[in-house]
């Protein structure tokens, strides 16, 4: 059974940093895509960043230059380094993977940016 476990959320002041982690277990193949989505209060879920096996990365314009997505060498853990956080980054962040044609979601981790 595939399971995604996220960690690293919390409360941070504007301008601060957080690092999110998501580890996939119960898998026998490297996910083709590992990504982070977020859902802010009253908003729809949106793509934040995507890491495609082989190294291609894609970012939403709102986080370019501030967030960095990466994977560990085994490619079953994905990270999201978030710098210069803004109040509008406040959201529940979800890990997502594409594995053998199926999508899997984590339970989400809360990120709150406030002074």
N, C-alpha and C positions, 0 to 999 in steps of 0.2 A: 504494500500500500504506500503510495507516494505521500509524503508529508513535507510541508514547508514550515520551517520554524524561523520566525523573525525576532530580531532583538535590536536594541539601540535607540529606541525612541525616548522622548522625554520632553521636559520643559527647558527652554533656552531663551536667553535674551536676544533681541535683534542684533545682528552682526556676529552672533556666535556660531558654533559648529556642532554637528552631530555626525555620527557614522552608524548607518544601519547595516545589519547583516541578515542574510537569509540563507539557511542551509537546507538543501533538499536531501531527504533520506528515502530509502525504499526504491531507489532507482538503479538500473543496470546500464544505463547509457547516459552520456553527457547531454543535458538539455540543449537543443538547438538555439533557443532564445531564453535568456533570463532577464527579467525586467522589473521595474518598480512603477507602480501606479499610485495615485493618491486621490482621496476624496475629501474635499473641504466641506465645512458646514454649509448646507443648502446647495451644494454643487454636485455635478455628476463626476463619476470617476474618470480620471484622465491619466494619460501616459506621462511619466516623468522622464524616464530614461530606459533604454533597451540595449542589451549587450548580446550580439549575435556570435555564436561560436566561430572562432577565427579572428575575432578582435574588433569587428565593426561595432561602433557605438552610435546611438541616436539619442538626441536630447530634445525636450520641449524647449522652445525659445525662451521661456520664462526662467529656466534654470541654467542655460548655457553660460559657461564661465564661472559658475558657482558650485555646481554639483559635478561629481565624477563617479561613473559606474565602472566597476571592475569585477573580475572573477578570480578565485584562487586557482592554483595550478591544476587542481583536480577538476575544476569547472563544475563543482556541485554547490559552491557557495558564491553568492553574489553580494557585493557591497555597494553602498551608496554613501559617498563622502559628501556631506552638505556643508558648505562654507557660506559665510555672509548671509545667514538666514534672515528672512524677512517675515513680518507678521502674516503676509499672504501665503507663506509656505505652510501655515498651520493646517493640518489635515491628518487623516488616518492614511498611513502609507502601507501599501500591499505589495508583496512579492508575487511574481507571476512567472511561470515557466511554460515553455512549449516543448513537450517531450513526446516524440513518436506520434505526432499529430494531435495530441491532447493537451488542453490547457489545465493548469493547476494553479490554485490561489492559496496564499497564506491567509492567516486570520487577521492580519493587520497590526500595526503598531502606531500609537499616537505620537505625533510631533506637534508641539505647541511652541509658538514663538511669541513671546510677550515680555514687556518690561514690567 
